[in-house]
Amino acid sequence: MDFKHKSVLLSESIEELRIKPDGVYVDGTLGGGGHSLEICKRLTRGGRLIGIDQDADAIAAATRRLEEFRDRVTIVRGNYRDMRAIIRELGVSSVDGVILDLGVSSYQLDTVERGFTYREDAPLDMRMDQRQTLTAMDVVNEYSEMELYRVIRDYGEEKFAKNIARHIVIARSEKKLETTGELIHVIKAAIPMKVRAVGGHPAKRTFQAIRIEVNRELEVLEDSLEDMADLLNDGGRICVITFHSLEDRIVKTKFRYLENPCTCPKEFPVCVCGKQSRGTVITRKPILPSPEELEANSRAKSAKLRVFEGRGEQWQEKDTTGRLPGIVRRVPADREADPTRI
């Protein structure tokens, strides 16, 4: 199957990045390369694009899509949480922009065997990086009832989380749950019929919760944004596209902290904590898809774009290493291994 994925808020995010022709940009969720392609079109030979993704299929698809720009593109298989280490390995110390398009791609949803979709029966997998060992099957069959309740409640915001967790534990005591179909059957039994009749798919929130847990999505996001801000040159921007309230809340809160990290009591006339602002929140309210995009792409319905602009600091090292190598990827599971040229 071809890697098909329609980039959401594409023109808005590219505009907000304010791309400099000779700038250095990082696409931390490369996917099929939709955002990266538009960035590359605006770069000269002196500009650079570093694309990062943990999905091997995305790496392959983006490599093909960006082939004509290989003189200014580097692709690395990895997780954006390691962005600082990845770009330093490539001889870069600071960047002019970072973009993240979070969540699961259309390709991952449509590839049934990946186990992301609740619309067809498939093995319980849900790994974005298939090199990792933890799968959805492990979560469903090995987590305690309390742990399942926490995951489904916190990450799925599912009001029947307690009952769903209980039903999962009862079902797996009789037979290991191995497929999405088996899990959906259990979830349906845990939700009152009158609720199932009026809401969306009854498994939607639980599947979202398990996917987030398997891939540590919220944890990675929260732990990464400060590092990204520290990588920005003066005027460099971070653009983050989210698709549900938990992601958006993290981005909103973290951007506000980066703008004003002071912990001094309000009654203090001057700051004495010594914590300095890393920049400015550009989007006080998120940028939403246009009516035209919503009509053309149903996936855009819940999308929100938030933007942060950094201010350069004297402690940031300047890049003096010259050009980046050609397109590369990281093949070994050990993320500390060196990237290898395609």
DABELFEN-V841608 format. One record per pair of residues at least 12 apart in sequence whose ideal C-beta (glycine too) atoms are under 10 Angstrom apart, sorted by the first residue. I is the first residue (numbers start at 1). J is the second residue. If there is no record, write none. Layout:
i=I j=J
i=I j=J
This chain:
i=1 j=57
i=1 j=107
i=1 j=110
i=1 j=111
i=1 j=112
i=1 j=113
i=2 j=32
i=2 j=57
i=2 j=61
i=2 j=64
i=2 j=107
i=2 j=110
i=3 j=31
i=3 j=32
i=3 j=33
i=3 j=55
i=3 j=57
i=3 j=58
i=3 j=59
i=3 j=60
i=3 j=61
i=3 j=62
i=3 j=64
i=3 j=65
i=3 j=105
i=3 j=106
i=3 j=107
i=3 j=108
i=3 j=110
i=3 j=111
i=4 j=32
i=4 j=61
i=4 j=105
i=4 j=106
i=4 j=107
i=4 j=110
i=5 j=31
i=5 j=32
i=5 j=33
i=5 j=34
i=5 j=58
i=5 j=61
i=5 j=101
i=5 j=104
i=5 j=105
i=5 j=106
i=5 j=107
i=5 j=108
i=5 j=109
i=5 j=110
i=5 j=299
i=6 j=32
i=6 j=34
i=6 j=105
i=6 j=106
i=6 j=293
i=6 j=296
i=6 j=297
i=6 j=298
i=6 j=299
i=6 j=300
i=7 j=31
i=7 j=32
i=7 j=33
i=7 j=34
i=7 j=35
i=7 j=36
i=7 j=37
i=7 j=38
i=7 j=101
i=7 j=105
i=7 j=241
i=7 j=297
i=7 j=299
i=7 j=300
i=8 j=34
i=8 j=35
i=8 j=101
i=8 j=103
i=8 j=241
i=8 j=243
i=8 j=289
i=8 j=293
i=8 j=294
i=8 j=297
i=8 j=299
i=8 j=300
i=8 j=301
i=8 j=302
i=8 j=303
i=8 j=304
i=8 j=305
i=9 j=35
i=9 j=101
i=9 j=239
i=9 j=241
i=9 j=286
i=9 j=287
i=9 j=288
i=9 j=289
i=9 j=290
i=9 j=293
i=9 j=297
i=9 j=300
i=9 j=303
i=9 j=304
i=9 j=305
i=10 j=34
i=10 j=35
i=10 j=37
i=10 j=38
i=10 j=101
i=10 j=241
i=10 j=289
i=10 j=293
i=10 j=297
i=10 j=300
i=11 j=38
i=11 j=290
i=11 j=293
i=12 j=239
i=12 j=241
i=12 j=287
i=12 j=288
i=12 j=289
i=12 j=290
i=12 j=293
i=12 j=303
i=12 j=305
i=12 j=307
i=13 j=35
i=13 j=38
i=13 j=39
i=13 j=97
i=13 j=99
i=13 j=100
i=13 j=101
i=13 j=237
i=13 j=239
i=13 j=240
i=13 j=241
i=13 j=287
i=13 j=305
i=13 j=307
i=14 j=35
i=14 j=38
i=14 j=39
i=14 j=41
i=14 j=42
i=14 j=97
i=14 j=99
i=14 j=239
i=15 j=239
i=15 j=287
i=15 j=307
i=16 j=97
i=16 j=99
i=16 j=237
i=16 j=238
i=16 j=239
i=16 j=282
i=16 j=283
i=16 j=287
i=16 j=305
i=16 j=306
i=16 j=307
i=16 j=309
i=17 j=35
i=17 j=38
i=17 j=39
i=17 j=42
i=17 j=96
i=17 j=97
i=17 j=98
i=17 j=99
i=17 j=236
i=17 j=237
i=17 j=238
i=17 j=239
i=17 j=307
i=18 j=42
i=18 j=96
i=18 j=97
i=18 j=235
i=18 j=236
i=18 j=237
i=18 j=239
i=18 j=282
i=18 j=307
i=18 j=309
i=19 j=38
i=19 j=39
i=19 j=40
i=19 j=41
i=19 j=42
i=19 j=43
i=19 j=47
i=19 j=49
i=19 j=96
i=19 j=97
i=19 j=237
i=20 j=42
i=20 j=43
i=20 j=44
i=20 j=46
i=20 j=47
i=20 j=96
i=20 j=97
i=20 j=233
i=20 j=235
i=20 j=236
i=21 j=42
i=21 j=43
i=21 j=44
i=21 j=45
i=21 j=46
i=21 j=47
i=22 j=43
i=22 j=44
i=22 j=45
i=22 j=46
i=22 j=47
i=22 j=48
i=22 j=72
i=22 j=96
i=23 j=39
i=23 j=42
i=23 j=43
i=23 j=44
i=23 j=46
i=23 j=47
i=23 j=48
i=23 j=49
i=23 j=95
i=23 j=96
i=23 j=97
i=23 j=233
i=23 j=235
i=23 j=236
i=24 j=43
i=24 j=46
i=24 j=47
i=24 j=48
i=24 j=49
i=24 j=50
i=24 j=72
i=24 j=87
i=24 j=90
i=24 j=92
i=24 j=93
i=24 j=94
i=24 j=95
i=24 j=96
i=24 j=97
i=24 j=231
i=24 j=233
i=24 j=236
i=24 j=319
i=24 j=324
i=25 j=39
i=25 j=40
i=25 j=42
i=25 j=43
i=25 j=47
i=25 j=48
i=25 j=49
i=25 j=50
i=25 j=51
i=25 j=72
i=25 j=95
i=25 j=96
i=25 j=97
i=25 j=98
i=25 j=99
i=25 j=236
i=25 j=237
i=26 j=39
i=26 j=48
i=26 j=49
i=26 j=50
i=26 j=51
i=26 j=52
i=26 j=74
i=26 j=76
i=26 j=80
i=26 j=83
i=26 j=86
i=26 j=87
i=26 j=92
i=26 j=95
i=26 j=96
i=26 j=97
i=26 j=98
i=26 j=99
i=26 j=100
i=26 j=228
i=26 j=231
i=26 j=238
i=27 j=39
i=27 j=40
i=27 j=49
i=27 j=50
i=27 j=51
i=27 j=52
i=27 j=53
i=27 j=62
i=27 j=66
i=27 j=73
i=27 j=75
i=27 j=80
i=27 j=97
i=27 j=98
i=27 j=99
i=27 j=100
i=27 j=101
i=28 j=50
i=28 j=51
i=28 j=52
i=28 j=53
i=28 j=78
i=28 j=79
i=28 j=80
i=28 j=81
i=28 j=82
i=28 j=83
i=28 j=86
i=28 j=98
i=28 j=99
i=28 j=100
i=28 j=101
i=28 j=102
i=28 j=220
i=28 j=224
i=28 j=228
i=28 j=238
i=28 j=240
i=29 j=51
i=29 j=52
i=29 j=53
i=29 j=54
i=29 j=55
i=29 j=58
i=29 j=79
i=29 j=80
i=29 j=99
i=29 j=100
i=29 j=101
i=29 j=102
i=29 j=103
i=29 j=105
i=29 j=128
i=29 j=240
i=29 j=241
i=30 j=49
i=30 j=50
i=30 j=51
i=30 j=52
i=30 j=53
i=30 j=54
i=30 j=55
i=30 j=58
i=30 j=59
i=30 j=61
i=30 j=62
i=30 j=63
i=30 j=65
i=30 j=66
i=30 j=75
i=30 j=76
i=30 j=77
i=30 j=80
i=30 j=99
i=30 j=101
i=31 j=51
i=31 j=53
i=31 j=55
i=31 j=57
i=31 j=58
i=31 j=59
i=31 j=61
i=31 j=62
i=31 j=65
i=31 j=101
i=31 j=105
i=31 j=106
i=31 j=107
i=31 j=108
i=32 j=53
i=32 j=55
i=32 j=57
i=32 j=58
i=32 j=60
i=32 j=61
i=32 j=62
i=32 j=64
i=32 j=65
i=32 j=66
i=32 j=105
i=32 j=106
i=32 j=107
i=33 j=49
i=33 j=51
i=33 j=53
i=33 j=58
i=33 j=59
i=33 j=61
i=33 j=62
i=33 j=63
i=33 j=64
i=33 j=65
i=33 j=66
i=33 j=67
i=33 j=69
i=33 j=73
i=33 j=75
i=34 j=62
i=34 j=65
i=34 j=101
i=34 j=105
i=35 j=49
i=35 j=51
i=35 j=99
i=35 j=100
i=35 j=101
i=35 j=239
i=35 j=241
i=36 j=49
i=36 j=50
i=36 j=51
i=36 j=53
i=36 j=62
i=36 j=65
i=36 j=66
i=36 j=69
i=36 j=73
i=36 j=75
i=36 j=99
i=37 j=49
i=37 j=62
i=37 j=65
i=37 j=66
i=37 j=68
i=37 j=69
i=37 j=73
i=38 j=99
i=39 j=51
i=39 j=66
i=39 j=69
i=39 j=72
i=39 j=73
i=39 j=97
i=39 j=99
i=40 j=65
i=40 j=66
i=40 j=68
i=40 j=69
i=40 j=70
i=40 j=71
i=40 j=72
i=40 j=73
i=41 j=68
i=41 j=69
i=43 j=69
i=43 j=71
i=43 j=72
i=43 j=73
i=44 j=72
i=45 j=69
i=45 j=71
i=45 j=72
i=45 j=323
i=46 j=72
i=46 j=323
i=47 j=69
i=47 j=72
i=47 j=73
i=47 j=96
i=48 j=71
i=48 j=72
i=48 j=73
i=48 j=74
i=48 j=87
i=48 j=90
i=48 j=92
i=48 j=95
i=48 j=96
i=48 j=319
i=48 j=323
i=48 j=324
i=49 j=66
i=49 j=69
i=49 j=72
i=49 j=73
i=49 j=74
i=49 j=75
i=49 j=97
i=49 j=324
i=50 j=72
i=50 j=73
i=50 j=74
i=50 j=75
i=50 j=76
i=50 j=83
i=50 j=86
i=50 j=87
i=50 j=90
i=50 j=92
i=50 j=95
i=50 j=98
i=50 j=324
i=50 j=328
i=51 j=63
i=51 j=66
i=51 j=73
i=51 j=74
i=51 j=75
i=51 j=76
i=51 j=77
i=51 j=327
i=51 j=329
i=52 j=74
i=52 j=75
i=52 j=76
i=52 j=77
i=52 j=78
i=52 j=79
i=52 j=80
i=52 j=81
i=52 j=82
i=52 j=83
i=52 j=86
i=52 j=87
i=52 j=98
i=52 j=100
i=52 j=330
i=53 j=75
i=53 j=76
i=53 j=77
i=53 j=78
i=53 j=79
i=53 j=80
i=53 j=105
i=53 j=128
i=53 j=129
i=53 j=329
i=54 j=76
i=54 j=77
i=54 j=78
i=54 j=79
i=54 j=80
i=54 j=81
i=54 j=82
i=54 j=127
i=54 j=128
i=54 j=129
i=54 j=130
i=54 j=131
i=54 j=132
i=54 j=215
i=54 j=220
i=54 j=330
i=54 j=335
i=55 j=77
i=55 j=105
i=55 j=107
i=55 j=108
i=55 j=114
i=55 j=127
i=55 j=128
i=55 j=129
i=55 j=130
i=56 j=77
i=56 j=129
i=56 j=130
i=56 j=131
i=56 j=329
i=56 j=331
i=57 j=105
i=57 j=107
i=57 j=108
i=57 j=111
i=57 j=114
i=57 j=130
i=58 j=75
i=58 j=77
i=58 j=105
i=58 j=107
i=58 j=108
i=58 j=128
i=59 j=75
i=59 j=76
i=59 j=77
i=59 j=78
i=59 j=327
i=59 j=328
i=59 j=329
i=59 j=330
i=59 j=331
i=59 j=342
i=60 j=75
i=60 j=77
i=60 j=329
i=60 j=342
i=61 j=105
i=61 j=107
i=62 j=75
i=62 j=327
i=62 j=329
i=63 j=75
i=63 j=327
i=63 j=328
i=63 j=329
i=63 j=342
i=66 j=327
i=67 j=327
i=69 j=327
i=70 j=325
i=70 j=326
i=70 j=327
i=70 j=342
i=71 j=323
i=71 j=324
i=71 j=326
i=71 j=327
i=72 j=323
i=72 j=324
i=72 j=326
i=72 j=327
i=73 j=324
i=73 j=326
i=73 j=327
i=73 j=328
i=74 j=86
i=74 j=87
i=74 j=90
i=74 j=92
i=74 j=324
i=74 j=325
i=74 j=326
i=74 j=327
i=74 j=328
i=74 j=329
i=74 j=339
i=74 j=341
i=75 j=326
i=75 j=327
i=75 j=328
i=75 j=329
i=75 j=330
i=75 j=339
i=75 j=342
i=76 j=89
i=76 j=90
i=76 j=327
i=76 j=328
i=76 j=329
i=76 j=330
i=76 j=335
i=76 j=339
i=77 j=129
i=77 j=131
i=77 j=328
i=77 j=329
i=77 j=330
i=77 j=331
i=77 j=332
i=77 j=333
i=77 j=335
i=77 j=339
i=77 j=340
i=78 j=129
i=78 j=329
i=78 j=330
i=78 j=335
i=78 j=337
i=78 j=339
i=79 j=128
i=79 j=129
i=79 j=132
i=79 j=215
i=79 j=216
i=79 j=220
i=79 j=224
i=79 j=335
i=80 j=98
i=80 j=100
i=80 j=102
i=80 j=220
i=80 j=221
i=80 j=224
i=80 j=227
i=80 j=228
i=81 j=216
i=81 j=219
i=81 j=220
i=81 j=221
i=81 j=222
i=81 j=223
i=81 j=224
i=81 j=227
i=81 j=228
i=81 j=335
i=82 j=220
i=82 j=224
i=82 j=227
i=82 j=330
i=82 j=335
i=82 j=336
i=83 j=95
i=83 j=98
i=83 j=100
i=83 j=224
i=83 j=227
i=83 j=228
i=83 j=231
i=84 j=224
i=84 j=227
i=84 j=228
i=84 j=230
i=84 j=231
i=85 j=227
i=85 j=335
i=85 j=336
i=86 j=330
i=86 j=335
i=86 j=339
i=87 j=231
i=87 j=319
i=87 j=324
i=88 j=231
i=88 j=317
i=89 j=328
i=89 j=330
i=89 j=336
i=89 j=337
i=89 j=338
i=89 j=339
i=90 j=319
i=90 j=321
i=90 j=324
i=90 j=325
i=90 j=328
i=90 j=339
i=91 j=319
i=91 j=320
i=91 j=321
i=91 j=322
i=91 j=323
i=91 j=324
i=91 j=325
i=92 j=231
i=92 j=317
i=92 j=319
i=92 j=321
i=92 j=324
i=93 j=231
i=93 j=233
i=93 j=316
i=93 j=317
i=93 j=318
i=93 j=319
i=93 j=320
i=93 j=321
i=94 j=230
i=94 j=231
i=94 j=232
i=94 j=233
i=94 j=234
i=94 j=236
i=94 j=310
i=94 j=312
i=94 j=313
i=94 j=316
i=94 j=317
i=94 j=318
i=94 j=319
i=95 j=228
i=95 j=231
i=95 j=232
i=95 j=233
i=95 j=236
i=95 j=237
i=95 j=238
i=95 j=310
i=95 j=319
i=96 j=231
i=96 j=232
i=96 j=233
i=96 j=234
i=96 j=235
i=96 j=236
i=96 j=237
i=96 j=310
i=97 j=228
i=97 j=231
i=97 j=232
i=97 j=233
i=97 j=235
i=97 j=236
i=97 j=237
i=97 j=238
i=97 j=239
i=97 j=307
i=97 j=309
i=97 j=310
i=98 j=224
i=98 j=225
i=98 j=227
i=98 j=228
i=98 j=229
i=98 j=231
i=98 j=232
i=98 j=236
i=98 j=237
i=98 j=238
i=98 j=239
i=98 j=240
i=98 j=308
i=98 j=310
i=99 j=237
i=99 j=238
i=99 j=239
i=99 j=240
i=99 j=241
i=99 j=305
i=99 j=307
i=100 j=221
i=100 j=224
i=100 j=225
i=100 j=228
i=100 j=238
i=100 j=239
i=100 j=240
i=100 j=241
i=100 j=242
i=100 j=247
i=100 j=251
i=101 j=239
i=101 j=240
i=101 j=241
i=101 j=242
i=101 j=243
i=101 j=303
i=101 j=305
i=102 j=217
i=102 j=218
i=102 j=220
i=102 j=221
i=102 j=240
i=102 j=241
i=102 j=242
i=102 j=243
i=102 j=244
i=102 j=247
i=102 j=248
i=102 j=250
i=102 j=251
i=102 j=303
i=103 j=128
i=103 j=208
i=103 j=211
i=103 j=212
i=103 j=217
i=103 j=241
i=103 j=242
i=103 j=243
i=103 j=244
i=103 j=247
i=103 j=299
i=103 j=302
i=103 j=303
i=104 j=116
i=104 j=117
i=104 j=126
i=104 j=128
i=104 j=207
i=104 j=208
i=104 j=211
i=104 j=212
i=104 j=215
i=104 j=217
i=104 j=243
i=104 j=299
i=105 j=128
i=105 j=299
i=106 j=297
i=106 j=299
i=108 j=126
i=108 j=127
i=108 j=128
i=108 j=211
i=109 j=299
i=112 j=180
i=113 j=125
i=114 j=126
i=114 j=127
i=114 j=128
i=114 j=130
i=115 j=127
i=115 j=135
i=115 j=136
i=115 j=137
i=115 j=179
i=115 j=180
i=115 j=183
i=115 j=207
i=115 j=210
i=115 j=211
i=115 j=214
i=116 j=128
i=116 j=136
i=116 j=180
i=116 j=207
i=116 j=208
i=116 j=210
i=116 j=211
i=116 j=214
i=117 j=180
i=117 j=201
i=117 j=203
i=117 j=207
i=118 j=180
i=118 j=181
i=118 j=183
i=118 j=184
i=118 j=187
i=118 j=201
i=118 j=202
i=118 j=203
i=118 j=204
i=118 j=206
i=118 j=207
i=118 j=208
i=119 j=180
i=119 j=184
i=119 j=201
i=119 j=203
i=120 j=179
i=120 j=180
i=120 j=181
i=120 j=184
i=121 j=179
i=121 j=180
i=121 j=181
i=121 j=182
i=121 j=183
i=121 j=184
i=122 j=179
i=122 j=180
i=122 j=181
i=123 j=135
i=123 j=136
i=123 j=137
i=123 j=178
i=123 j=179
i=123 j=180
i=124 j=136
i=124 j=137
i=124 j=138
i=124 j=139
i=124 j=140
i=124 j=141
i=124 j=176
i=124 j=177
i=124 j=178
i=124 j=179
i=124 j=180
i=124 j=181
i=124 j=182
i=124 j=183
i=124 j=207
i=124 j=210
i=124 j=214
i=125 j=137
i=125 j=138
i=125 j=180
i=125 j=211
i=125 j=214
i=126 j=139
i=126 j=140
i=126 j=180
i=126 j=207
i=126 j=210
i=126 j=211
i=126 j=212
i=126 j=213
i=126 j=214
i=126 j=215
i=127 j=211
i=127 j=214
i=127 j=215
i=128 j=211
i=128 j=214
i=128 j=215
i=128 j=216
i=128 j=217
i=129 j=214
i=129 j=215
i=129 j=333
i=129 j=335
i=130 j=333
i=131 j=331
i=131 j=332
i=131 j=333
i=131 j=334
i=131 j=335
i=132 j=214
i=132 j=215
i=132 j=216
i=132 j=333
i=133 j=333
i=134 j=213
i=134 j=214
i=134 j=215
i=134 j=216
i=135 j=210
i=135 j=214
i=136 j=177
i=136 j=180
i=136 j=183
i=136 j=207
i=136 j=210
i=136 j=211
i=136 j=213
i=136 j=214
i=136 j=215
i=137 j=176
i=137 j=177
i=137 j=178
i=137 j=179
i=137 j=180
i=137 j=183
i=137 j=210
i=137 j=214
i=138 j=213
i=138 j=214
i=139 j=151
i=139 j=168
i=139 j=209
i=139 j=210
i=139 j=211
i=139 j=213
i=139 j=214
i=140 j=168
i=140 j=169
i=140 j=171
i=140 j=172
i=140 j=176
i=140 j=177
i=140 j=178
i=140 j=180
i=140 j=182
i=140 j=183
i=140 j=186
i=140 j=206
i=140 j=210
i=141 j=168
i=141 j=169
i=141 j=171
i=141 j=172
i=141 j=176
i=141 j=177
i=141 j=178
i=142 j=172
i=142 j=176
i=143 j=165
i=143 j=168
i=143 j=169
i=143 j=210
i=143 j=213
i=144 j=165
i=144 j=169
i=145 j=162
i=145 j=165
i=145 j=166
i=145 j=167
i=145 j=168
i=145 j=169
i=145 j=170
i=146 j=162
i=146 j=165
i=146 j=169
i=147 j=165
i=147 j=213
i=148 j=161
i=148 j=162
i=148 j=164
i=148 j=165
i=148 j=166
i=148 j=167
i=148 j=168
i=148 j=169
i=148 j=206
i=148 j=209
i=148 j=210
i=148 j=213
i=149 j=161
i=149 j=162
i=149 j=163
i=149 j=164
i=149 j=165
i=149 j=166
i=149 j=168
i=149 j=169
i=150 j=165
i=150 j=209
i=150 j=213
i=151 j=165
i=151 j=206
i=151 j=209
i=151 j=210
i=151 j=212
i=151 j=213
i=151 j=214
i=152 j=164
i=152 j=165
i=152 j=168
i=152 j=187
i=152 j=190
i=152 j=205
i=152 j=206
i=152 j=207
i=152 j=208
i=152 j=209
i=152 j=210
i=152 j=213
i=153 j=165
i=153 j=205
i=153 j=209
i=154 j=209
i=154 j=212
i=154 j=213
i=154 j=218
i=154 j=246
i=155 j=205
i=155 j=206
i=155 j=208
i=155 j=209
i=155 j=210
i=155 j=211
i=155 j=212
i=155 j=213
i=155 j=217
i=155 j=218
i=155 j=244
i=155 j=246
i=156 j=203
i=156 j=204
i=156 j=205
i=156 j=206
i=156 j=207
i=156 j=208
i=156 j=209
i=156 j=210
i=156 j=211
i=156 j=212
i=156 j=213
i=156 j=244
i=156 j=246
i=157 j=205
i=157 j=208
i=157 j=209
i=157 j=244
i=157 j=245
i=157 j=246
i=158 j=187
i=158 j=190
i=158 j=191
i=158 j=202
i=158 j=203
i=158 j=204
i=158 j=205
i=158 j=206
i=158 j=208
i=158 j=209
i=159 j=191
i=159 j=195
i=159 j=205
i=160 j=187
i=160 j=190
i=160 j=191
i=160 j=192
i=160 j=195
i=160 j=202
i=160 j=205
i=160 j=206
i=161 j=190
i=161 j=205
i=161 j=206
i=161 j=209
i=162 j=190
i=163 j=187
i=163 j=189
i=163 j=190
i=163 j=191
i=163 j=192
i=164 j=183
i=164 j=186
i=164 j=187
i=164 j=188
i=164 j=189
i=164 j=190
i=164 j=191
i=164 j=202
i=164 j=203
i=164 j=205
i=164 j=206
i=164 j=209
i=165 j=190
i=165 j=206
i=166 j=190
i=167 j=185
i=167 j=186
i=167 j=187
i=167 j=188
i=167 j=189
i=167 j=190
i=167 j=191
i=168 j=183
i=168 j=186
i=168 j=187
i=168 j=190
i=168 j=206
i=169 j=186
i=170 j=186
i=170 j=189
i=170 j=190
i=171 j=183
i=171 j=185
i=171 j=186
i=171 j=187
i=171 j=189
i=171 j=190
i=172 j=186
i=180 j=203
i=180 j=207
i=183 j=203
i=183 j=206
i=183 j=207
i=183 j=210
i=184 j=201
i=184 j=202
i=184 j=203
i=184 j=206
i=184 j=207
i=185 j=203
i=186 j=203
i=186 j=206
i=187 j=201
i=187 j=202
i=187 j=203
i=187 j=204
i=187 j=205
i=187 j=206
i=187 j=207
i=188 j=201
i=188 j=202
i=188 j=203
i=189 j=202
i=190 j=202
i=190 j=206
i=191 j=203
i=191 j=205
i=191 j=206
i=205 j=244
i=208 j=243
i=208 j=244
i=208 j=246
i=209 j=246
i=212 j=244
i=212 j=246
i=212 j=247
i=217 j=246
i=217 j=247
i=217 j=250
i=218 j=244
i=218 j=246
i=218 j=247
i=218 j=249
i=218 j=250
i=219 j=250
i=221 j=240
i=221 j=242
i=221 j=246
i=221 j=247
i=221 j=250
i=221 j=251
i=221 j=254
i=222 j=247
i=222 j=250
i=222 j=251
i=222 j=253
i=222 j=254
i=223 j=254
i=224 j=254
i=225 j=238
i=225 j=240
i=225 j=250
i=225 j=251
i=225 j=253
i=225 j=254
i=225 j=255
i=225 j=257
i=225 j=258
i=225 j=278
i=225 j=308
i=226 j=254
i=226 j=257
i=226 j=258
i=226 j=261
i=226 j=278
i=228 j=240
i=228 j=254
i=228 j=258
i=228 j=278
i=228 j=308
i=228 j=310
i=229 j=254
i=229 j=255
i=229 j=257
i=229 j=258
i=229 j=259
i=229 j=277
i=229 j=278
i=229 j=279
i=229 j=308
i=229 j=309
i=229 j=310
i=229 j=311
i=230 j=258
i=230 j=278
i=230 j=310
i=230 j=313
i=230 j=315
i=230 j=316
i=231 j=310
i=231 j=316
i=232 j=278
i=232 j=279
i=232 j=308
i=232 j=309
i=232 j=310
i=232 j=311
i=232 j=312
i=232 j=313
i=232 j=316
i=233 j=310
i=233 j=311
i=233 j=312
i=233 j=313
i=233 j=316
i=233 j=318
i=233 j=319
i=234 j=279
i=234 j=309
i=234 j=310
i=234 j=311
i=234 j=312
i=234 j=313
i=234 j=316
i=235 j=279
i=235 j=309
i=235 j=310
i=235 j=311
i=235 j=312
i=236 j=279
i=236 j=308
i=236 j=309
i=236 j=310
i=236 j=311
i=236 j=312
i=237 j=279
i=237 j=280
i=237 j=282
i=237 j=307
i=237 j=308
i=237 j=309
i=237 j=310
i=238 j=251
i=238 j=254
i=238 j=255
i=238 j=258
i=238 j=279
i=238 j=282
i=238 j=306
i=238 j=307
i=238 j=308
i=238 j=309
i=238 j=310
i=239 j=282
i=239 j=283
i=239 j=287
i=239 j=305
i=239 j=306
i=239 j=307
i=239 j=308
i=240 j=252
i=240 j=254
i=240 j=255
i=240 j=283
i=240 j=286
i=240 j=304
i=240 j=305
i=240 j=306
i=240 j=307
i=240 j=308
i=241 j=286
i=241 j=287
i=241 j=289
i=241 j=300
i=241 j=303
i=241 j=304
i=241 j=305
i=241 j=306
i=242 j=286
i=242 j=302
i=242 j=303
i=242 j=304
i=242 j=305
i=242 j=306
i=243 j=299
i=243 j=300
i=243 j=301
i=243 j=302
i=243 j=303
i=243 j=304
i=244 j=302
i=244 j=303
i=244 j=304
i=245 j=302
i=245 j=304
i=247 j=302
i=247 j=304
i=247 j=306
i=248 j=286
i=248 j=302
i=248 j=303
i=248 j=304
i=248 j=305
i=248 j=306
i=251 j=283
i=251 j=286
i=251 j=304
i=251 j=305
i=251 j=306
i=251 j=307
i=251 j=308
i=252 j=281
i=252 j=283
i=252 j=284
i=252 j=285
i=252 j=286
i=252 j=304
i=252 j=306
i=254 j=306
i=254 j=308
i=255 j=278
i=255 j=279
i=255 j=280
i=255 j=281
i=255 j=282
i=255 j=283
i=255 j=284
i=255 j=306
i=255 j=307
i=255 j=308
i=255 j=309
i=256 j=281
i=256 j=284
i=256 j=308
i=257 j=275
i=257 j=277
i=257 j=278
i=257 j=281
i=258 j=277
i=258 j=278
i=258 j=279
i=258 j=280
i=258 j=281
i=258 j=308
i=258 j=310
i=259 j=277
i=259 j=278
i=259 j=279
i=259 j=280
i=259 j=281
i=259 j=282
i=259 j=308
i=259 j=309
i=260 j=275
i=260 j=277
i=260 j=278
i=260 j=280
i=260 j=281
i=261 j=273
i=261 j=274
i=261 j=275
i=261 j=276
i=261 j=277
i=261 j=278
i=262 j=274
i=262 j=275
i=262 j=276
i=262 j=277
i=263 j=275
i=276 j=311
i=276 j=313
i=277 j=310
i=277 j=311
i=278 j=308
i=278 j=309
i=278 j=310
i=278 j=311
i=278 j=313
i=279 j=308
i=279 j=309
i=279 j=310
i=279 j=311
i=279 j=312
i=279 j=313
i=280 j=307
i=280 j=308
i=280 j=309
i=280 j=310
i=280 j=311
i=281 j=306
i=281 j=307
i=281 j=308
i=281 j=309
i=282 j=306
i=282 j=307
i=282 j=308
i=282 j=309
i=283 j=304
i=283 j=305
i=283 j=306
i=283 j=307
i=283 j=308
i=283 j=309
i=284 j=306
i=285 j=304
i=285 j=306
i=286 j=303
i=286 j=304
i=286 j=305
i=286 j=306
i=286 j=307
i=287 j=303
i=287 j=304
i=287 j=305
i=287 j=306
i=287 j=307
i=288 j=300
i=288 j=301
i=288 j=302
i=288 j=303
i=288 j=304
i=288 j=305
i=289 j=301
i=289 j=302
i=289 j=303
i=289 j=304
i=289 j=305
i=325 j=339
i=325 j=341
i=326 j=341
i=326 j=342
i=327 j=339
i=327 j=341
i=327 j=342
i=328 j=340
i=328 j=341
i=328 j=342
i=329 j=341
i=329 j=342
